[in-house]
């Protein structure tokens, strides 16, 4: 994660871990939704590596906002942290 301080990197890593935990415990999600959210987590990692954009992440999570607010909140916190870091 070029240009980010260690504290910020640690926060993003912790938020990604939390996202994955929430995702795995979400029994009300079908496999298609789980796979889409796993893809979003991968996109977050790609964003850290400069391979995708925050706008792409925001678009992806928007469709889960109404039906899965807990998951959406976890993803949004990661995206917000990335934005705060200037990524």
URJOTA-V322279 format. One record per pair of residues at least 24 apart in sequence whose ideal C-beta (glycine too) atoms are under 10 Angstrom apart, sorted by the first residue. I is the first residue (numbers start at 0). J is the second residue. Records with the same first field share a line. If there is no record, write none. Layout:
BEGIN
I->J / J
END
This chain:
BEGIN
0->44 / 46 / 47 / 48 / 49 / 81 / 84 / 86
1->47 / 48 / 49 / 86
2->49 / 84 / 85 / 86
3->47 / 80 / 81 / 84 / 85 / 86
4->84
7->80 / 81 / 83 / 84 / 85 / 86
8->47 / 80 / 84
10->76 / 77 / 80 / 81 / 83 / 84
11->43 / 44 / 46 / 47 / 76 / 77 / 78 / 80 / 81 / 83 / 84 / 86
12->44 / 47 / 77
13->76 / 77 / 80
14->43 / 73 / 74 / 75 / 76 / 77 / 78 / 79 / 80 / 81
15->40 / 41 / 43 / 44 / 47 / 73 / 74 / 77 / 80
16->40
17->73 / 76 / 77
18->43 / 70 / 72 / 73 / 74 / 75 / 76 / 77
19->73
20->73
21->67 / 69 / 70 / 71 / 72 / 73 / 74
22->67 / 69 / 70 / 73 / 74
24->69 / 70
25->67 / 69 / 70 / 73
27->66 / 67 / 69 / 70
28->63 / 66 / 67 / 70
32->62 / 63 / 66 / 67 / 70
33->70
35->59 / 60 / 62 / 63
36->60 / 63 / 67 / 70 / 71 / 73 / 74
39->63 / 70 / 71 / 74 / 77 / 78
40->73 / 74 / 77
42->74 / 78
43->74 / 77 / 78 / 80 / 81 / 86
44->77
46->77 / 78 / 81 / 82 / 86
47->77 / 81 / 84 / 86
48->86
49->86
52->86
53->78 / 79 / 81 / 82 / 86
54->78
56->81 / 82
57->82
END
